[in-house]
Amino acid sequence: MKKWTYMMTIGLLMTLMTACASGSANESTSTKTPANNEGKTVVTLALQQKSPYLQTAEKKFEAKYPDIDLQIQLTEDYEKYQKSTNAALLSGNGPDIFEVSNLPLEAYVSKTLLLNMDELIADDATLNKSDLQTNVLDVLKLNGGMYAIPSGFSLRAFVGDGDVLKNASFDDKKWTWKEFEETSKKLGESGTERRYALANDPPEILLQEMVVDKYAEFVDKSAKKAKFDSPVFMEAMKQIKKMYDDKVMTSEPAEIGKQMFYSTVLQSPADFIDGLHLFFSNPKLLQKPEQTGGTRIVTPSELAIRAKSPVKEEAWKFIAYLLSTEGQSLQEREGFSLLKSVNEEQLNVIQEQVNNGTYKLSDGKAAKATDEEFMQFKQLINTADNYSGADGSVLSIVGDEARSFFSEQKSVEEVAKLIQNRTTTYLNE
């Protein structure tokens, strides 16, 4: 994450506070419903990058609602998108629907700039509420309201080599990083060749992952306080350094078969087979050490509706279309579906192909997975309820400063203090 991302977010928050403090006198919200030359109601959708899925959804939606003209406004310059969208929102105008990724969502919610879609979901007869992945939608709520909705989601998974772990004794639902280190040492030294627990990533990446998993423990968003100078955080840094120093982990690339665990993002039902078999022929899904809650949910992008949009009803129709069976089944959509039925159908097709030997891995070999494993896959999707909401700028600060500790240029106390001070300054801008 680049430093200008951090500066941009600070600037946006400062602008937001200034604009909102000026009161409603500066607002120029139009209540007139916009229409094109053909008399169709215009709904604008602002995006910061091209989306084949939303472009396809636009055509399908307009065919279903011929009286609505959905106009996609694309700004592929990240910095320009942030500035223009923020300025437009604060002026009381702007797009009707917009992508909120990397925008100060919580600040927008606190200033009532976004529409709470809870009642719309509850009252929409076109939606099958019992089919929605409410375990995902519920954890994305802010202050009890549904202000932004993704088109899909991914799952952060921790995978172990089942062949190596079959004789190991540990409870991955309760294990600590210390227990992980001890288990990895024993397993890594038990074979004819030494195997690393984790490979390919430098220690600061693992530290950032730890912070994401325990974000609420280190950052109090509402109080705007950080706790990176705590003994818990400093011990985590020392624990990671020790694992790298003792060669339990390495930042160097490891050949297939030379590592025992890896962390990955599952982006679709097919990844339960393709992604899990990336390194191991007998992969085993585990819970990451010291991870609280269930499997972590990742949302690449989310859409919100502007609270003062004059076409809120039409804007919601598009969001509802994205949540429909047709919208969730479009081939271009990425990630797991927000509908249970779509996920189950895709997994059932894969399961049938695996059982009859027609599902092939990237090396051409037939994939192997038991019916019990497919039951575990389905349960994992339906019970995932862990969402971090970690601020990318905070993670960038952690990664930037931690390098000097892992390279032995600064002490753990010095680095923890630097991270604490920088984060505190950022949170209170």
C-alpha positions in Angstrom: 0.0 0.0 0.0 1.5 3.3 -1.0 2.1 6.2 1.2 -0.1 8.5 -0.8 -3.1 6.2 0.1 -2.5 7.1 3.7 -2.2 10.9 2.9 -5.3 10.7 0.6 -7.4 9.1 3.3 -6.3 11.8 5.9 -7.2 14.5 3.4 -10.6 13.0 2.7 -11.4 12.8 6.4 -10.3 16.4 7.0 -12.4 17.6 4.1 -15.4 15.6 5.3 -15.2 17.1 8.8 -14.9 20.7 7.4 -17.7 20.3 5.0 -20.1 18.8 7.5 -19.3 21.5 10.0 -20.4 24.2 7.6 -24.0 23.0 7.9 -26.7 22.6 5.3 -26.4 26.2 3.9 -23.8 25.0 1.4 -25.9 22.0 0.1 -27.4 22.2 -3.3 -29.2 18.9 -3.4 -31.6 18.6 -6.4 -35.0 16.9 -5.8 -35.8 16.8 -9.5 -35.6 13.3 -11.0 -33.0 13.3 -13.8 -34.1 11.9 -17.1 -32.4 11.3 -20.5 -33.6 12.4 -23.9 -35.8 9.4 -24.1 -37.5 10.2 -20.9 -35.9 7.4 -19.0 -34.9 7.9 -15.3 -31.1 8.2 -15.1 -29.3 6.4 -12.3 -25.5 7.0 -12.1 -23.0 4.4 -10.9 -19.5 5.6 -10.1 -16.7 3.0 -10.2 -12.9 3.3 -9.6 -12.0 0.5 -12.0 -13.6 -1.5 -14.8 -15.9 -4.3 -13.8 -17.0 -6.8 -16.5 -19.6 -8.0 -14.0 -21.2 -4.7 -13.4 -21.1 -3.8 -17.1 -22.9 -7.1 -17.9 -25.3 -6.4 -15.0 -26.1 -2.9 -16.4 -27.3 -4.4 -19.7 -29.4 -7.1 -18.0 -30.8 -4.7 -15.6 -31.8 -2.1 -18.3 -33.5 -4.9 -20.2 -35.5 -5.8 -17.2 -36.3 -2.2 -16.4 -36.5 -0.4 -19.7 -37.6 2.9 -18.1 -34.3 3.2 -16.3 -31.0 4.3 -17.8 -28.1 3.1 -15.6 -25.0 5.2 -16.5 -21.6 3.9 -15.3 -19.1 6.7 -14.5 -15.6 5.2 -14.6 -12.6 7.0 -13.0 -9.6 4.7 -13.2 -7.3 7.2 -11.6 -7.5 6.1 -7.9 -6.6 9.5 -6.4 -9.0 11.4 -8.7 -11.8 9.0 -7.9 -11.3 9.6 -4.2 -11.2 13.3 -4.5 -14.1 13.7 -7.0 -16.4 11.3 -5.2 -15.7 12.8 -1.8 -16.2 16.4 -3.1 -19.4 15.4 -4.8 -20.9 13.8 -1.7 -20.1 16.7 0.4 -21.8 19.1 -2.0 -25.0 17.1 -1.7 -24.7 15.9 -5.3 -22.6 13.1 -6.8 -23.4 9.6 -8.1 -26.5 7.8 -7.0 -24.6 4.6 -6.4 -20.9 4.4 -5.9 -18.1 2.1 -5.0 -16.9 2.8 -1.4 -13.7 0.8 -1.3 -10.9 2.8 0.4 -13.3 5.7 1.1 -14.0 6.8 4.7 -17.2 4.8 5.0 -17.6 5.2 8.7 -17.3 8.9 8.5 -19.9 9.0 5.7 -22.3 6.9 7.9 -21.8 9.2 10.9 -22.7 12.2 8.8 -25.8 10.4 7.3 -24.5 10.7 3.7 -25.4 7.0 2.9 -28.7 5.2 2.7 -29.4 2.5 5.2 -30.6 -0.4 3.1 -31.9 -2.5 6.0 -35.6 -1.7 5.5 -35.3 -1.9 1.7 -34.0 -5.5 2.0 -36.7 -6.4 4.5 -39.5 -4.9 2.4 -38.4 -6.0 -1.1 -40.7 -8.8 -2.3 -38.3 -9.7 -5.1 -35.7 -10.9 -2.7 -35.7 -14.3 -1.0 -34.4 -13.3 2.4 -34.0 -16.8 3.6 -31.6 -17.5 0.7 -29.3 -14.6 1.5 -25.9 -15.2 3.1 -26.9 -13.2 6.2 -23.8 -14.4 8.0 -21.8 -12.3 5.6 -24.2 -9.3 5.3 -24.7 -9.0 9.1 -21.0 -8.6 9.8 -20.7 -5.9 7.2 -23.2 -3.6 9.0 -22.0 -0.4 10.5 -23.8 1.0 13.6 -26.4 -1.6 13.0 -27.2 -0.6 9.5 -26.6 -2.0 6.0 -24.9 0.9 4.2 -22.7 -0.9 1.7 -23.3 -4.2 -0.1 -20.8 -6.3 -2.0 -21.5 -8.3 -5.1 -19.7 -11.3 -3.6 -17.1 -12.3 -1.1 -13.9 -14.3 -0.5 -12.7 -16.3 2.4 -9.2 -16.1 4.0 -8.1 -19.7 4.6 -5.2 -21.3 6.4 -4.2 -24.6 4.9 -2.0 -27.4 6.1 -0.4 -30.5 4.5 -2.7 -33.3 5.7 -0.1 -36.0 5.0 2.4 -34.4 7.4 -0.2 -33.4 10.0 -1.9 -36.8 10.3 0.4 -37.8 13.1 0.5 -34.4 14.8 -1.5 -33.6 18.0 -2.9 -30.1 18.3 -6.2 -28.3 18.5 -6.2 -25.6 15.7 -9.3 -24.0 17.2 -7.3 -23.0 20.3 -3.6 -23.1 19.4 -1.3 -20.1 19.9 1.6 -19.0 17.7 3.9 -20.4 20.3 2.2 -23.9 19.9 2.3 -23.4 16.1 6.1 -22.8 16.3 6.7 -25.9 18.5 4.5 -28.1 16.3 6.2 -26.8 13.1 9.7 -27.4 14.5 8.9 -31.0 15.3 7.2 -31.7 12.0 9.8 -29.8 10.0 12.7 -31.8 11.4 11.0 -35.2 11.3 11.4 -36.0 7.6 14.4 -36.6 5.4 14.4 -33.0 4.3 13.8 -29.9 6.4 10.4 -28.2 5.8 9.4 -24.7 6.6 6.1 -23.9 8.3 5.5 -20.8 6.0 7.5 -19.5 3.1 7.6 -16.7 0.4 6.6 -13.7 2.6 8.8 -11.4 4.8 8.0 -11.2 8.5 6.2 -7.8 8.2 3.6 -9.5 6.0 2.9 -12.0 8.8 2.7 -9.2 11.3 0.2 -7.3 9.2 -1.9 -10.5 8.9 -1.8 -10.9 12.7 -3.0 -7.3 13.1 -5.8 -7.9 10.6 -7.0 -10.9 12.6 -6.9 -9.0 15.9 -7.6 -5.5 14.7 -10.1 -4.6 17.4 -7.5 -5.6 20.0 -5.0 -3.0 18.7 -7.3 -0.3 17.3 -10.4 1.2 19.0 -12.1 2.9 16.0 -14.8 4.7 18.0 -12.4 6.0 20.6 -9.7 6.7 18.0 -7.1 5.0 20.1 -4.3 2.6 19.2 -2.7 0.0 21.4 0.5 -0.9 19.5 2.7 0.0 22.5 1.2 -2.8 24.5 3.1 -5.9 25.7 0.9 -8.1 23.5 1.9 -6.4 20.3 5.6 -6.3 21.2 5.5 -10.0 22.1 3.9 -10.8 18.7 6.7 -9.0 16.9 9.3 -10.9 18.9 7.6 -14.2 18.3 7.6 -13.6 14.6 11.2 -12.6 14.5 12.2 -15.7 16.5 10.3 -18.0 14.0 12.2 -16.4 11.1 15.6 -16.4 13.0 15.1 -20.1 13.9 14.3 -21.0 10.3 10.8 -22.1 11.2 9.7 -19.7 8.5 11.5 -18.1 5.6 10.8 -15.2 3.3 12.5 -17.1 0.5 10.4 -19.0 -2.1 10.0 -22.6 -1.3 9.6 -25.5 -3.8 6.4 -27.5 -3.7 6.7 -29.9 -0.8 9.1 -27.7 1.2 6.5 -25.9 3.3 3.8 -27.3 5.6 1.2 -24.5 5.8 0.1 -21.6 3.7 -2.4 -18.8 3.9 -4.6 -18.1 0.9 -7.8 -16.4 -0.3 -10.5 -18.6 -1.6 -12.4 -16.6 -4.2 -15.0 -19.1 -5.5 -16.4 -22.6 -4.7 -13.9 -24.0 -7.3 -11.0 -22.8 -5.1 -12.0 -25.4 -2.4 -10.4 -27.8 -4.9 -8.0 -25.7 -7.0 -6.8 -23.3 -4.3 -6.4 -25.9 -1.6 -4.5 -28.3 -3.8 -2.0 -25.6 -4.9 0.7 -27.0 -2.7 -0.6 -30.2 -1.1 -2.2 -33.3 -2.6 -4.0 -33.8 0.8 -4.9 -30.3 2.0 -6.4 -29.7 5.4 -8.4 -26.6 6.3 -7.3 -25.2 9.7 -7.9 -22.2 11.8 -5.0 -19.8 12.0 -3.2 -19.5 15.3 -4.9 -17.1 17.8 -7.6 -16.2 15.2 -10.8 -15.2 17.0 -14.1 -15.9 15.4 -14.8 -18.0 12.3 -13.3 -17.8 8.9 -12.4 -14.3 7.8 -14.6 -12.7 5.1 -12.9 -10.5 2.5 -14.9 -8.1 0.3 -13.0 -6.7 -2.7 -15.5 -3.9 -3.3 -18.9 -2.7 -2.0 -21.6 -0.4 -3.4 -23.5 2.3 -1.4 -26.4 4.5 -2.3 -26.2 8.3 -1.7 -28.7 9.2 1.0 -29.9 12.3 -0.8 -30.1 10.8 -4.3 -33.4 11.8 -6.0 -33.6 8.3 -7.5 -33.1 6.2 -4.4 -36.0 3.8 -5.4 -34.4 3.1 -8.9 -30.9 2.9 -7.4 -32.2 0.3 -4.9 -33.7 -1.7 -7.8 -30.2 -2.1 -9.2 -28.8 -3.3 -5.9 -31.7 -5.7 -5.5 -31.0 -7.0 -9.0 -27.4 -7.7 -8.0 -28.8 -9.7 -5.1 -31.2 -11.7 -7.2 -30.6 -15.2 -8.5 -30.1 -13.8 -12.0 -27.6 -11.1 -10.8 -25.7 -13.5 -8.6 -25.5 -16.2 -11.3 -23.9 -14.0 -14.0 -20.7 -15.6 -15.2 -18.6 -12.4 -14.8 -19.3 -12.1 -11.1 -16.3 -12.9 -8.9 -16.2 -14.4 -5.5 -18.7 -16.6 -3.5 -22.3 -15.7 -4.0 -24.4 -13.8 -1.5 -27.1 -16.5 -2.1 -26.8 -19.8 -0.4 -28.5 -21.6 -3.3 -26.0 -20.4 -5.9 -23.0 -21.5 -3.8 -24.6 -24.9 -3.0 -25.4 -25.5 -6.7 -21.9 -24.7 -7.8 -20.4 -26.9 -5.1 -22.8 -29.7 -6.0 -21.6 -29.6 -9.6 -18.0 -29.7 -8.6 -18.7 -32.5 -6.1 -20.3 -34.6 -8.9 -17.3 -34.0 -11.2 -14.8 -34.9 -8.5 -16.7 -38.1 -7.7 -16.8 -39.3 -11.3 -13.2 -38.3 -11.9 -13.8 -35.6 -14.5 -12.6 -32.7 -12.4 -9.0 -32.1 -13.2 -6.3 -30.1 -11.3 -3.9 -27.8 -13.1 -1.4 -30.7 -13.5 -4.0 -32.8 -15.2 -4.5 -35.2 -12.4 -8.0 -36.0 -11.1 -9.0 -34.1 -8.0 -9.7 -36.0 -4.8 -12.1 -34.8 -2.1 -14.5 -36.8 0.1 -18.3 -36.1 0.5 -17.4 -35.2 4.2 -15.0 -32.5 2.9 -17.7 -31.0 0.7 -20.0 -30.8 3.7 -17.2 -29.0 5.5 -16.8 -26.6 2.5 -20.6 -25.7 2.7 -20.5 -25.3 6.4 -17.5 -23.0 6.1 -19.4 -20.7 3.7 -22.5 -20.6 5.8 -20.8 -20.0 9.1 -18.1 -17.5 8.1 -18.7 -14.5 10.4 -15.3 -12.8 10.9 -14.8 -9.4 9.3 -11.9 -7.3 10.3 -12.6 -3.9 8.7 -8.9 -3.1 9.1 -7.8 0.2 7.8 -5.2 -0.2 5.0 -3.4 3.0 6.1 -2.8 1.5 9.6 -1.6 -1.7 8.1 0.8 0.3 5.9 2.2 2.0 9.0 2.7 -1.3 10.7 4.5 -2.8 7.8 6.7 0.2 7.1 7.9 0.6 10.7 8.2 -3.1 11.5 10.9 -3.7 8.9 13.5 -1.8 11.0 12.9 -4.2 13.9 13.1 -7.4 11.8 16.3 -6.1 10.1 17.7 -5.4 13.7 18.0 -1.6 13.0 15.8 -0.7 15.9 14.5 -2.3 19.1 11.0 -3.6 19.5 10.2 -0.8 22.0 11.3 1.9 19.5 9.3 0.4 16.6 6.2 -0.2 18.8 6.4 3.5 19.9 6.7 4.7 16.3 3.8 2.6 15.1 1.7 3.8 18.1 2.5 7.5 17.5 1.9 7.4 13.8 -1.3 5.5 14.1 -2.6 7.8 16.9 -1.9 10.8 14.7 -3.6 9.2 11.7 -6.7 8.2 13.7 -7.2 11.7 15.1 -6.7 13.7 11.9 
